[in-house]
């Protein structure tokens, strides 16, 4: 199953992000329990945003998962970059 590296860029509405964050994290937590989300977290320097790593059946499935994110629904994500990632080593690799 493909692995996707997703980068979110957030807008400057920090107050709205703070209000929606608990729902956003609960949603991502459910995706982690389901095995779709391997890891996620905000960047701690530079422009506001986050890195998320997903395992999904295909790009269409990933797009559905991203569209359901409360941050996306609230409109605080200004850009989303998605790249497929070939994990060759480590616990996320299927090659071991």
Buried (B, 14 or more C-beta within 10 A) or exposed (E): EBBBBBBBBBBEBEEBBEBBBEBBEEBBEEBBEEEBBBEBEEBEEEEBBBBBBBBBEEEEBBBEBBEEBBBBBBEBBBEBEBEEBEBEEEEBEEEE
